[in-house]
Amino acid sequence: MEPPLSSLLDQVPLLHSLVDALGSPLNVLLPDRIAENAERFSGVYRKHHLTGRVYFAHKANRSSCLVRRLSAAETATVGVDVASLGELQHVLGCGVTPDRIMATGPKDPEFLWLAARTGVTVNIDSPGELDQLAELVGKFSLPRADVLLRLSGFETATGPGASGVKMLSRRSRFGTPLREVSALLDTVERHQDTVRLTGVAYHLDTSGLVEKATALEQCVAVMDECRARGLDPRVIDIGGGFGVGYLADAGQWARYTTELAGAVLGTRPALTWRGHGYGLRNEGGTLRGAPALYPAHRTTAGPGYLDELLSHPAPSSGRPLGALLLEHLYDLCCEPGRALVDQCGLSLARVLDVRRTGQDSGDLLVRLAMNAGDVSLEEHGVLVDPVLLPRTGTAGTEDAGAGEPVGVYLVGNLCLEADLITRRKVFLPRLPRTGDLLAFANTAGYAMDFHAHRAQRQPLARTVAVQRDGDSWRWCPDEEYWPNTRPRGPVS
């Protein structure tokens, strides 16, 4: 954890008072941090002498305060990537101008129409989507729409030199396969009166530098083909996937994954509920499968990963990818989601009760006033323990800091066996008590609201924005945050 998130977690009375007033679960966001993260990405652009735009992938977090803070960013090189009609309407209402919005993802006619009507750049996923957009522009006499062509199915050389064995990058249901790009460009030329090609794009569901480097170099080749046809594209969009480092200690991560393997094999006591293996399994004493876990410790992530990618040699030419873009005078766009909201927020949950199971194991269960959809870290394979925030100042809590470290399972408030906040045993400094809070740090990226729901009419988590005010903190409801006014909530 880094400031200001680490500083906020020191404000235990403030966090308890927020939950007392607004309920559990509660999401707390730090909008100023997203502007700092965007500036770090922009700094990588400057290091490589590149121009372009950093688009926040809005699907990572649905709050208003983060988007409004970006809308007021000091630099116009920051925008927002929207993947639905609702997200586009939200972003426009938050003050982001159309020239700073990219429309991606699967698009229905309403989404396409509003994007075209407002002048948003459309990241085209298929030839059919391009036809549909062109028809809407012509039918409603709209200005030509700026489009990027999203590509997939890149080939990677696995042998020495360019003559090595060719293998396709991992499969994706998004984008037009590279082998069909000529037909796609034919479609662009047919619709030149309604669309304007501004560039090409890709998004690979991998952290592998080689695959991403291959895709970027092959996008440069596609841009060359566009220019040979008389088109004038200028942008290459490399999507997201820059990652977050959730755990500072690499040794902790290595030890945990080793012990998890031992638990699956039965060579040590269980670490998970009912032997859950996170993708690992015991087949006759042999460990099989692969851990379906997010790499909690990453040596490079976020802006550092972008810097590493741009410094990586292109597979064919050997030129650094940043230099390759610069030599061709192409702008670079990217769409970080999780990486742009790194350290931007936390999720709070009140402890409802603590009990032992009636089984022989006698496992300790801590029931929280939240469910697995409210903090879906494990849904994304992120294994990070929460921070215990004791309830102080009430009868019987004078020794709130006392006690021995203990392993517990965190369970949710749904009448459902599968409602586990953690499938793994979580180790806390002491046994929680009713009324304590657990703070799940760094949840703003996908974990905070991506899977939230109202099952059993349980309330959705409310969200607040907090800002430093000298030595104190101010807060306001997420929907009431505006970057030109100071939060009006009480001072801590």
BAMI-632321 format. One record per residue: residue in one letter; x, y, z of N, C-alpha, C, O in turn. Coordinates in steps of 0.05 Angstrom, whole numbers, plus 5000, padded with zeros to 4 digits. Example, Ala and Ser with C-alpha at 12.3 -4.5 7.8 and 13.67 -1.06 7.14 Angstrom:
A526448865156524649105156526449345156528549345169;S525749555142527349795143525850015157526850235161;
END
This chain:
M501749765000500050005000501750255000503950255012;E500850454986502250714984500450934993498050904993;P501651164999499951405005498451484980499451444958;P496051584982494651645007493051415019491851445040;L492951185004491350955014492350865041490750805059;S494950835045496050745070495450945092494850865115;S495451205086494851405106491851385114491151425137;L490151335094487251315100486751085119485051105136;L488050855116487650625133488450675162487650535180;D490050885166490750955194488451105207488451135232;Q486551195192484251355203482051165212479851175201;V482551005231480650795240478050915250475850825241;P478051115267475451235276473851345253471351315252;L475151475234473751585211472351365195470051385187;L473851145190472750925174470350795188468450725175;H470650765214468350655229465950835228463650745226;S466451105230464151285230462851285203460351325201;L464351255181463151245154461350995152459151015141;V462250765161460650525160458250545178456050455171;D458550675202456250715219454050875205451650825209;A454951085190453051265178451851155152449551195146;L453551015136452750945109452350645105451450565083;G453050485124452450195123454850035112456850135102;S454549775116456549585106455249395086452949305090;P456649345063459349435056459349725047457349845041;L461849835047462250105039464750125022466850015030;N464550254999466950304982467950584987466350774987;V470550614989471850874994473850924971475650754967;L473551144958475351204934476951454939476151644953;L479251464926481151684928481551794899483351714885;P479751984891479852064863482452204854483252184831;D483852334873486352464865488452264856490152334840;R488252024867490351824860490151744830492151684818;I487751734819487551654791488851854773489951784752;A488752114780490052314764493152274766494552314746;E494152204790496952154793497851904776499951914763;N496151704776496851464760496851534730498551434715;A494951694721494851774693497351934685498451894664;E498252094704500752254698503152074696504952124681;R503151854712505451664710505451534682507551494670;F503151454672502951344645503951554624505451484606;S502951804628503852014609506852054610508052114590;G508052014633510952044636512451834620514551894609;V511351594616512551394599512451484570514351444556;Y510251604562510051714535512351914530513651914510;R512652094550514652304546517452184545519152274530;K517951984561520551854561521251744534523551754525;H519251634520519751514493519051714471519051634447;H518551964478518052184459515652114441515652174417;L513651994453511251924438508852104445508752204468;T507152134427504552274431502352074430502651854420;G499952154440497751974440496052024465496152234477;R494451824472492551864494492351604511492451384501;V492051644537491551434556488651434563487551624574;Y487251214556484351194561483851014585484750784586;F482351114605481550954628479350764620477250844610;A479750504623477750304617475650314639475950194661;H473350454633471350514653470150264666469150274688;K470150044652468849804663470249704688469149554704;A472749794693474149714718472849824743473049704764;N471450044741470050164764467850354754468350514736;R465550324766463250474755462750744769460750884763;S464550834787464051074802464151324785465151324763;S462951534796463051804782465551964789466652094772;C466451944814468552124823471152064807472652254802;L471751824800474151764785474051884757475952004748;V471751854744471451964717471452274718472752394701;R470052384737470052674739472852794745473553004735;R474352644761477052744767478752734741480352914736;L478452524725479952504700479052724680480652824665;S476452784681475452994663476753264668476953424650;A477653304692479053554700482053524700483353704710;A483053304689485953264689487353494675486353604655;E489653564685491153794674491953754645492453944631;T492053504636492853444608490653324593489153154603;A490353394568488253284550489053014539487652904523;T491452914547492352654537491152424552491952194549;V489152484570487752274585484852274576483552484575;G483852034571481052004563479751774577480851664596;V477451684567475951464579475051274556474051354536;D475451014561474550804544471850694555471750604578;V469750714539467150624547466350374531466950354507;A464950184545464249934532461249874532460449644529;S459650084536456750044536455450314532456650524536;L452850314525451350564523451250704550451550944551;G450750554571450650674598453250814606453251034617;E455450684600458050804606458451054590459451254600;L457751054564458051294548456351524559457351754561;Q453851474566452151674577453351784603453252024608;H454351604620455451684645457951864641458152074655;V459651784623462151934619461552214608462752414616;L459752234588458952494578457852664600458452904601;G456152554617455052704639457052784660456552974676;C459352654661461452724680463352934669465253014683;G462853034645464353254635466653184616468153354608;V466852924608468952844589467952914561465752834553;T469553064546468753144519469052914500470752744504;P467452904478467452674460470152624448470852394442;D471852824443474452784432476252624450478452534442;R475452594475477152444495475752174502476352064523;I473952084485472551834491472951634469472851704445;M473451384476473751164457471550964464471250874487;A469950884443467850684447468950404438469650364415;T469050224457470049954451467949744459465749814466;G468749494458466949274466464649224447464449364426;P463049024452460748964435458749194435458249304457;K457649264412455949504411453249444399453049324378;D451149534413448449514402447949774386449549964387;P445749784370445250014353445050274369445950484359;E443950274393443650514409446450624417446850864416;F448150444425450950524432452350644408453650854411;L452150514385453450614361452350884353453851064345;W449650914355448451164346449451404364450251604353;L449451364390450251584408453251644404454051874405;A454851434400457751484395458151644369459651834369;A456651574348456951724323455752004326456952194315;R453552024339452252284342453952484357453852724351;T455352394377456952574394459852604384461252774394;G460652454364463352484354465452324368467852394368;V464652104382466551934396467951754377466751664357;T470551694381471951504365470951224371470651154394;V470451074350469350804353471450594346472550594324;N472050424365473950204361472349964350470849834365;I472549914324470849724310471749434315474149374312;D469849264323470548994330470248794307471448574308;S468748864286468248674264467348824240466449054241;P467448694216466448824192463448884194462549094184;G461948704206459048764209458549004226456749164220;E460149054246459749284263460449544247459249744250;L462449514230463249744212460949814193460250044189;D459749604181457449644163455149784178453949964168;Q454649694202452449804218452950094225451050254223;L455350164232456050444238455750614214454550834215;A456750524191456550674167453650724159453050944149;E451950524162449150554156447850764174446250934164;L448450774200447350964218448251254211446651434211;V450851284204451851544197450451654172449651884171;G450151474152448751554128445851614132444751814121;K444451444147441551474151440851724165438851854158;F442451804185441852044201443552284193443552484207;S444952274170446552494160448452604181448652844185;L449852424194451752504215454452554203455052464181;P456252704216458952734207460352464205459652274219;R462452454188463952204186465052124214465952294229;A464851864219465651764245468551674244469351534225;D470051744264472851654267472851374277471551314297;V474351194264474350914273477150804274478950884259;L477550614293479950444294479050164288476750094294;L480750004277480049724271481449544291483949534292;R479849404307481049224326481748954313480048834300;L484248874316485248634303485948414324486348474347;S486048174314486847944331488147734314488547774290;G488847504326490047284311492747344299493347284276;F494447464316497247524307498947274307498447094323;E500947274290502747034289505347104303506547314299;T506346914319508846934334510846734324510146494322;A513246814318515346634310516546504335517446644353;T516546234336517546104360520345994356521645914376;G521245984332523945884327525946114324525146344327;P528446054318530446264314529946424289529546314268;G530046694292529746874269526946874259525046754270;A526547024237523847054225522846804212520546784206;S524746604208523846354195522846144214522345914206;G522646214240521746024260518845934255517446044238;V518045734270515345634268513345844276513745984297;K511245884261509246084266506945974283505945754277;M506246114304504046034321502246274326503146494329;L499646224326497746434332497846524361498346354378;S497446784366497146874393494646744405492946634390;R494346764431492046624443489346724432489146954425;R487546544430484946604416483446824431483546844456;S481946974416480147184428477547184412477547154387;R475447234426472847264412472447544402470347604390;F474347724407474147994398476048054375478147924373;G475348254359477148334338477048174313475947954313;T478048284291478148154265480748014261482848144266;P480847754254483447614251485147764230484247864210;L487747764236489647904219489547804190489847954171;R489047544186488947434159486647544142486547524118;E484647674156482347794141482548094139480548224132;V484948204144485148494145484748624117483648844115;S485448484096485148604069482148644063481348854052;A480548444069477648474065476448694083474648834074;L477548714107476548924125477249204114475649384116;L479649234103480349494091478749544066478149784060;D477949334051476149374029473449504039472349684026;T472549404062470049514073470449804081468649964077;V472749874093473250144100473150324075472050544076;E474450234054474450394029471650434018471050644007;R470050234021467250244011465650454026463750564016;H466450494052464850684069466350944074465851074094;Q468151024056469751264062468151514064469051714075;D465651514053464051754056462751784083461651994090;T462751564099461451564125463351524149462851594171;V465651394144467651344165470351434157471051434133;R471951504177474751594172476551404189476351404213;L478351254175480151074190482351234203483951374189;T482551224229484651364244486751184255488851284263;G486350914254488450744264487450454267485250384259;V489150294280488550014285489049964315490350124329;A487949744325488149684354488249384358487749224341;Y489149314383488949044392488649044422489349244436;H487748824433487648784462488048484467486348324460;L490348414479490948134484490648064513491548214531;D489247844519488847764546491247604556491047364562;T493447744558495947614567497847834577497648064571;S499647744594501747934603504447874589506447994596;G504347694569506847624555507847844537506447934519;L510247934542511448144526511848064497511448224479;V512547814492513147724465510547744448510647844425;E508347644459505847654444505047944438504148014416;K505348124458504448394454506348544435505548704419;A508948474437510848604418510248514390510448674371;T509648264386508948154359506448304348506448384325;A504448324365501948464356502548754349501448844328;L504148894365504749174359506249204333505649374316;E508249034328509749054303508048984279508249114258;Q506248784282504548714259502348934254501448964232;C501649074275499849304271501249524255499949654238;V503849564260505349754244505249674214504949844197;A505549414209505449324181502649374169502449444145;V500549334185497849384175497549684168496249764149;M498649854185498550144180499950214154499050384139;D502150074148503550114123501750034099501650174079;E500249814102498449734081496249944077495349994055;C495250054099493250264097494250504081492850604064;R496650584087497850814073498150754043497850924026;A498950504037499250424009496550443994496550473969;R494350424008491750443996490750733995488550783985;G492350914005491551194004490051284029489051514030;L489751114049488551184074490551324092492951314086;D489751454112491551624128491251574158490551754173;P491651324167491451264196493951374211496051404199;R493551434237495851544252496051434280497851514295;V494251254288494151164316494350864317493050714302;I495850764336495850474344495050454373496350574390;D492950314378491850274405492549994415491749794403;I494049984437495049724446493449614469494249424482;G491049724475489249624495490349644523491849834529;G489549454540490349464568492049224576493749124560;G491649124600493148894610495848964621497748804619;F496149204634498749284645499049184674501349174684;G496949114686497148974712497649144736498249384734;V497349024759497849154785499448964802499048714801;G501249064818502648914838501148934864501249144877;Y499748724873498148734897499848674922499048754944;L502048534919503648444942506548544939507748514918;A507548674960510248794958512448584960514548614949;D511948364975513948174982513847934963511947774965;A515747904945515847674927516147414942515047214934;G517647414964518047174979515447064991515046824992;Q513747255000511147165011509547014990508346804996;W509447124966507947004945509046724938507546534934;A511646704936512846454929512346244951511746014945;R512546324976512046144998509146054999508545815003;Y507246234994504446164995503745964973502445764978;T504646014949503945834927505245564930504045364923;T507545554942508845304948507245144969506844904966;E506445284991504945155012502145075002501044875010;L500945224983498445154972498644894957496944714959;A500844864942501244604927501544374947500544164943;G502944424970503244224990500544145003500043915008;A498844345007496244295018494544124999493043945008;V494644184973493144024954494143734953492543554950;L496743704957497843424957497443294984497843044986;G496643445004496143325030498643295047498543155067;T500743435041503243425056503343635078505243645094;R501343795080501043995102498144035107496443955090;P497344165129494544215135493244395113494644545099;A490644365111489144505089489444805092489544915114;L489544945069489645235068487045355056486745595055;T485245175047482945275033480445125043480644905055;W478145235037475545125045474944875028474844885004;R474644645042473944395030475944315007475144204987;G478444385011480544294993480644434966481744324947;H479344664964479444814938482344854930484044944946;G482944794904485744804895486545034877488745044868;Y484645224872485245444854486545344828488445464818;G485445134817486445024792488344794795488844654775;L489344754819491144524824489544284834487444324847;R490444044828489043804837491043584843493243574831;N490143404860491843174868490842924853488642834858;E492442824835491742584820493642364828495842334817;G492842204848494441974857497142054868499141914864;G497242284882499742374893501342544875503542634882;T500342604851501742774832500243034828497743034825;L501643254830500343514827499743574798501643564781;R497243624791496443684764495143954762494444074783;G494844054737493544314733495444544736497844514739;A494344784735495845034738494245224756491845224754;P495645374772494245564790492745784775494045924759;A490145804778488546014765488546254783486446344794;L490846374786491246594805492546834791494146804773;Y491747074799493047314789495747324803495947274827;P497847394788500547414801500647644820501247874812;A500147594845499847814865502347974867502248224872;H504647854864507148014863508148024834508447824821;R508448274824509448314797511848504799511648714811;T514048424786516448594787515948854772516949064780;T514448844750513749084735510749074729509748864722;A509449294733506549314728505849604722507449784727;G503449644711502549914706504350064687505149954666;P505050314693506850474676509550334671510650354650;G510550194691513050044688512849834666514749794651;Y510549694665510249494644510049624617511249524597;L508749854614508649994589511450074580512150044557;D513050174599515750254592517350014583518850034563;E516949784596518349544588517549454560519249364544;L514949474554513949394527515149574506516049474485;L515149834511516150024490519250004487520350084466;S520549894507523449854505524149584493526449524487;H522149404491522549134481523149144451521849294436;P525048974441525548974412523348844396522148644405;A522748964374520748844356521848574346524148554339;P520148374345521148104338522548084311524547934309;S521648234291522948204264525148404260527348324252;S524748664266526748864260528748894282531048984277;G528048814307529948854329529949134340531349184360;R528449314329528349584338526549604363524549464364;P527349764383525449804405522749894395522550064377;L520649794407517949854397517250144399515950254381;G518150284420517750564422519050714399517950904388;A521550634392522950764370521550704343521450874326;L520450464340518950394316516550574312516050664290;L515050624334512750804332513651084325512451224309;L515851174338516851444333517751484305517251694292;E519151284294520151304267517951324246518251444225;H515651194252513351204234511551444240509551484225;L512151594261510551834268507651754276505751894269;Y507451514289504751424297504251504327506051494343;D501751574332500951624360500451354373499751164360;L500851354399500351114415497851164434497751364447;C496050974434493850974453493950714469494750514459;C493050734494492750494511490350524529489250744532;E489450304540486950304555487250154582486049954586;P488850264600489150134626486550164642485250374643;G485849944656483549954674484549914702484750104718;R485149664709486149604736488549774743488849864766;A490449804724492949954730492450244735493950374750;L490250364723489850644727488350704754488450924764;V487150504766485850544792487450404814486350354836;D489950334808491650224829491850414853492350654849;Q491450314877491650464902489450684904489750874919;C487250654889485150854888482850804908481150974910;G482850574922480550534939480750284956482550124952;L478750264974478550024991475649964996473850144992;S475049725004472349635011472249555040473949405050;L470249655054469949605083467549425088465449445075;A467949245108465749065116465749035146467849005158;R463349045158463149005187462948715193461648555179;V464348635215464148355225461448325239460848475258;L459948115231457348065243457547855265456347895286;D458947645260459447445282461747265275462647255252;V462647125295464946935293464046675306463146675329;R464446455292463646195304465345975292466646015271;R465345745305466645515295464645335281462345315288;T465645195261463944995247463444765265465044715284;G461344615260460744375277462244135267461943915278;Q463944165247465443945236467943885253468644035270;D469243655247471643575262473843785260475443815278;S473943925237476144125233475944355253477944475260;G473444425260473044645278474044905266475045085281;D473644945240474545185227473045425238470745415245;L474445645239473245905248472046045224473446095204;L469546125226468146275205467646555215466546595237;V468346755200467747035206465747135185466347155161;R463247185194461147275176461247585174461247715194;L461147675150461347965144458748075133457147925122;A458348335137456048465125456748545096456748785089;M457348355080457848375051457648105039457547905054;N457548085013457647815001459847814980461248014975;A460247574968462547544950462447724926464547784914;G460047814918459848004896460748284903461348444885;D460848344928461548614937464548664937465548894935;V466148454939469048474939470148234924471048044937;S469948234898470448004882473447964875474147924852;L475147984895478047944891478547664881479947614862;E477247464894477747184887476647114860477546934846;E474547254851473447214825475547264803475447144782;H477447434809479647494791482247364800484347434789;G482147184819484547044827486447214844488847144845;V485447424856487147604872486947514901484847534913;L489247424913489247324940490747524958493247514960;V489347704970490547904988488847915013486447945012;D490147885036488747885062487748165069489048365062;P485448195082484448455091485948555115487448405128;V485548805121486748935145484548955166482349045161;L485248865190483348875212483349145226485449245234;L481049275227480749535240478949495265476449495262;P480149475288478549415312476649635319477049875314;R474349555331472449745342473349815370473549645387;T473850065375474850155401472850355413471150465399;G473050395439471450595452468750485461467050645470;T468350225460465850105470466449895491468749805493;A464549825507465049645529466149375519465149265499;G468149275533469249015526471349025505472248815496;T472149265495474149275474476749405483478349485466;E477149415509479649545519482049385509484249505506;D481749125505484048965496483848905466484648685457;A482749095451482149035422484648955407484448815387;G486949055416489348985401490648725410492548635398;A489548595431490748355442489848115427487848125413;G491247895432490447645419492647525402494647665395;E492347275395494347135379493447135349491047135344;P495347125331494647095302492946845298493346645312;V491046865280489146645276488346625247488246825232;G487846375238486846325211483846295210482746135226;V482546435193479546435192478746425162480246485144;Y476246345159474946365132472946595134471446615153;L472846755113471046985112468646905095468946825072;V466246925107463846845093461947075091462147275106;G460147065071458347295065455647275079455147105095;N453947465071451347495084449047365068446747415074;L449647205048447547075032446946805043448746675054;C444546715041443746445049444546245027442846135013;L447146215024448246065001450845945009452646095018;E451145685007453645555015456045665000458245685012;A455645744975457945834959458746124964460646224952;D457246264982457846544987460246575006459946635030;L462646534995465146555010466546805001467146824977;I467246975019468847205012471647115004472947214986;T472646905019475246785013474946485014473846375033;R475846344993475946054993478445955008478645725014;R480246135013482646065027482446155056480846325063;K484146035073484246125101485846385102488046405091;V484646585115485846845118487046865146485846785165;F489446965147490846985173490847275183491947455170;L489647325206489347585218490947605244491547395256;P491647845252493247875277491947785302493247715322;R489247775302487747665324484947595314484147665292;L483447455331480747375323478947625323478847765343;P477547685301475847915300473547895320472847675329;R472348115327470048125344467748265329468148415310;T465348205337463048335325463348635327463948745349;G462948775305463249065304465849155293466149385285;D467848985293470449055280469849095250467849005239;L471749225236471649245207474049095195476149075206;L473448985172475648875155475749065130473749115117;A478249155124478649335101480149175080482449085084;F478849145057480149015034481349245017479949405005;A484049245017485449475004485749424974485849204965;N485849644960486449644931484349494915485049324898;T481849544920479649394907478349554884476449454871;A479349794878478049964858477949844830476249904814;G479949664824480049544797478549284796479649074805;Y476149284786474449044781473348914806471248784805;A474648934829473748794853471548934868470048804883;M471249194864469449354880466549334872464749314889;D465949344846463149344838462649194812460349194803;F464549054801464248924775462148694777460648654758;H462148554800460348334804458148394825456748204833;A457948634833455948704854453148654845452448704822;H451448564863448648504857446948534881447848594903;R444248514877442348554899440948284906438648284913;A442448064905441247804912440147824941441347944958;Q437847694945436447694971435847974981435548015005;R435748164963435148444970437248554989436648745004;Q439648434989441748565005442548824991442548834967;P443249025007443949284994446549274979448449144987;L446649424958449249474944450949654961449849824976;A453549624959455349804974455050084964455050134940;R454750274983454950554976457950624972459650484982;T458350844958461150924952461551214960459851384954;V463751274972464451544980467151614968468851444964;A467551874963470151984955471352124978470052274992;V473952084982475352225004477752374993478952284974;Q478352595006480652764999481952865024480752905044;R484652905021486053025043485353315044485053455024;D485153425069484653705074486653795095485953795119;G489053855087491153915106491953655121492653455108;D491753665147492253425163489853245167489953045181;S487553325156485053185160484053075133485353095113;W481652955135480352835111477552945109476152985129;R476652985084473853045079472652835060474152715045;W470052795063468852595046466152695036464952885046;C465152565015462552625004461552374989463252214981;P458952334985457952114968459152134940459552354929;D459751904929460951894902459552074882460852224867;E456852064882455352204862455352514866454552664849;E456252594890456452884895459253004892459653244897;Y461152834885463852934881464053084854463252984833;W465253324855465953474831468753584836469353684858;P470453574816473253654820473653954826475754034836;N471654114820471954404824470954494852471254724859;T469954304868469054374895470254174915470653944908;R470754264938471754094959469553934971467354034975;P470053664976467953504989466853645014468353755030;R464153625017462853775039462453615064461353715083;G463353365064462853195087464553285111466253465108;P464053165134465453245158468453205156469453035141;V469953365171472853335173473453125194472253125215;S475252945188476052735207477852855229478652715247;
END
